Amino acid sequence: MPAFNKRLGFTLLILALAGTVCGILLNGKTAQTLVIRDAVSGKVKGRWSMNDGDEFAIEFIHSVNMSPVRETFKVEGGSITAASVRFHSFGAGMQSNIEEGQTMARDGEAMVISGMNRTFTELNYIVGTVSDHLLIINGETISMTDLCGRNAHITLRIR
């Protein structure tokens, strides 16, 4: 009986690996999951399927200058890379200079800094202290306050 279980386990492992390889060969992308957890309890608050190159954004109202900020991130190789930030005025916590490889452009009344290319293993937020944080992902806008609770400390990671 144990030899049968080992063979079955090995067969299932091979099938899983073959499925992953086929998925990569067919679309050139690796399936991953964006996971949001409560940083205190570790409880999973949400999961979304993503592929390398997919983007998501976090939007919120800046607590000092009271204007919208949208941070856009890209999924790359199991990490989260900052792609751009869109904001309306400089202030506390906002980038105030352009680094090598970055560009700044106007989008109506907003400024957009792109080419950021900072990579993170995780992102940490405190949700909805002044106003709601919104997760924009896969064409959907999700209230982080509804999902996680006001003032929740959360962590976003790619799995």
Secondary structure as UniProt FT lines:
FT   HELIX           2..27
FT   STRAND          31..38
FT   TURN            39..41
FT   STRAND          44..51
FT   TURN            52..53
FT   STRAND          55..61
FT   TURN            63..65
FT   STRAND          68..76
FT   TURN            77..78
FT   STRAND          79..87
FT   TURN            92..93
FT   TURN            100..101
FT   STRAND          103..107
FT   TURN            108..109
FT   STRAND          110..120
FT   STRAND          122..126
FT   TURN            127..128
FT   STRAND          134..137
FT   TURN            138..139
FT   STRAND          140..143
FT   HELIX           144..148
FT   TURN            150..151
FT   STRAND          153..158
//
